Amino acid sequence: MVFRSKCLRVLGVWWILGWSACSYALEWGRANFNALGLQAVIESVDAREKQHASSPGIEKGKFYTLQVRLNPIGEAKTPVFDGKLELEQVAIRMPEHGHGMMGKASITPTGVQQWQVTPVKLHMDGRWEITLDLLVTRAGVTQKHVGKMDLMLAPPTAA
């Protein structure tokens, strides 16, 4: 997990005009769509603006809003496809237990190659699998591409 700051950094100094100008995103992981030259970055973007990188990571039983954005893989500056992209489904499951989250999350487009997934609540410790179903339409033909990532939710350790 990585915290990514959305603050203004000038000459190595963070300039923060109050907390509303600065927010932190906790990266949950990445899923590759190699055939498309794309990587999906999955991060939470809610209620973390007053926390710092030393804050605890993903908490069991807490509701999250996830942001999914597609970036080119590697050094490429632009994706290697020309078509329409749609995030059809985000499945969050515990394969070893045979179940997923207790509720269904909705997907809302928020920009070019960006979607918001909410509400997301991981209610148990253990391995969670996040599967993204991406529909790509080119020249009137639609194909489904699947990207996966694993996330281990462990109980907090005693200090």
C-alpha positions in Angstrom: 0.0 0.0 0.0 1.3 3.5 -0.9 0.0 6.9 0.2 -0.1 9.3 -2.7 -0.4 13.0 -1.8 -2.3 15.5 -3.9 -0.5 18.5 -2.4 1.4 21.1 -4.2 5.2 20.5 -4.0 7.5 23.4 -5.1 11.3 23.1 -4.8 11.1 20.2 -2.4 8.8 22.0 0.0 5.1 21.1 0.5 2.8 24.1 0.2 -0.5 23.4 1.9 -3.2 26.1 1.9 -5.2 24.4 4.7 -6.3 20.8 4.7 -8.9 21.3 2.0 -6.1 21.9 -0.5 -4.4 18.7 0.3 -5.7 15.1 0.3 -4.1 11.7 0.6 -5.0 8.6 -1.3 -4.2 5.1 -0.1 -3.2 2.9 -3.0 -4.7 -0.6 -2.6 -2.9 -2.1 -5.6 -2.7 -2.4 -9.4 -4.2 -4.8 -12.0 -2.6 -5.1 -15.4 -4.3 -5.3 -18.8 -1.2 -6.3 -20.7 -3.0 -6.7 -24.1 -4.1 -3.1 -23.9 -0.9 -1.7 -22.5 -2.8 -0.4 -19.5 -2.6 -0.8 -15.7 -5.5 0.0 -13.4 -4.5 1.8 -10.2 -6.9 1.2 -7.3 -6.9 3.6 -4.4 -9.2 4.9 -1.6 -9.9 8.6 -1.7 -12.2 9.1 1.2 -11.8 10.6 4.7 -8.0 10.5 4.7 -7.2 14.2 4.1 -6.1 14.8 7.7 -4.1 11.6 8.0 -0.5 11.1 7.1 1.6 8.3 5.7 2.2 6.9 9.2 -1.6 6.3 9.6 -2.9 2.7 9.6 -3.8 1.2 6.3 -7.1 -0.5 5.2 -9.3 -1.1 8.2 -11.7 -4.0 8.5 -15.4 -3.0 8.6 -14.8 0.5 7.4 -16.6 1.8 4.3 -14.4 3.1 1.5 -14.8 4.8 -1.8 -12.3 3.6 -4.4 -11.0 5.4 -7.4 -10.0 3.2 -10.3 -7.9 4.9 -13.0 -6.2 3.4 -16.1 -2.6 4.4 -16.8 -0.2 3.3 -19.6 2.1 0.5 -18.5 5.8 1.3 -18.4 7.4 4.1 -20.3 4.5 4.6 -22.8 3.0 8.1 -22.6 -0.3 7.1 -24.3 -2.3 3.8 -24.3 -1.8 1.5 -27.2 -5.5 1.2 -28.0 -8.0 3.3 -29.8 -11.5 2.6 -28.6 -14.1 3.1 -26.0 -13.4 1.8 -22.4 -16.1 0.9 -19.8 -15.5 -0.5 -16.4 -18.3 -3.1 -16.4 -17.8 -4.7 -13.0 -15.6 -4.7 -9.9 -15.9 -8.0 -8.0 -14.3 -8.1 -4.5 -14.2 -11.6 -3.1 -12.6 -13.9 -0.6 -11.9 -17.0 -2.8 -10.9 -19.3 0.1 -14.2 -18.5 1.9 -16.4 -18.6 -1.2 -18.0 -15.2 -0.7 -17.6 -11.5 -1.4 -18.6 -8.3 0.2 -21.9 -8.1 2.0 -23.2 -5.5 -0.4 -22.9 -4.6 -4.0 -20.8 -1.6 -5.0 -21.8 0.8 -7.7 -19.5 2.1 -10.5 -19.7 5.7 -11.6 -17.5 7.3 -14.3 -15.5 10.3 -12.9 -13.4 11.2 -15.9 -11.4 9.9 -18.8 -10.4 6.3 -17.9 -11.5 6.9 -14.3 -14.3 5.4 -12.2 -15.5 5.6 -8.6 -16.5 2.4 -6.8 -18.6 2.8 -3.7 -19.4 1.5 -1.1 -16.6 -0.9 -0.5 -16.4 -2.7 2.9 -14.0 -5.5 3.7 -15.6 -7.2 6.7 -13.1 -10.0 7.4 -9.3 -10.4 7.7 -7.7 -12.6 5.1 -7.0 -12.6 1.3 -9.3 -10.6 -0.9 -9.3 -10.8 -4.7 -10.3 -7.7 -6.6 -11.3 -8.4 -10.2 -11.9 -5.6 -12.8 -14.0 -6.4 -15.9 -13.1 -3.8 -18.6 -15.1 -3.6 -21.8 -13.2 -2.3 -24.9 -15.1 -1.4 -28.0 -13.1 -1.0 -31.3 -14.7 -0.7 -34.7 -18.0 -1.8 -33.4 -16.6 -5.0 -31.7 -16.7 -5.2 -27.9 -14.3 -7.5 -26.0 -14.0 -8.1 -22.2 -10.6 -7.8 -20.6 -10.1 -9.0 -17.0 -7.5 -7.6 -14.5 -7.0 -9.0 -11.0 -5.1 -8.1 -7.9 -4.9 -9.6 -4.4 -5.1 -7.7 -1.1 -4.3 -9.2 2.3 -6.2 -7.7 5.1 -4.5 -8.6 8.4 -5.5 -7.8 12.0 -3.6 -4.8 13.5 -0.5 -5.7 15.4 0.0 -4.7 19.0 2.5 -2.0 19.5 
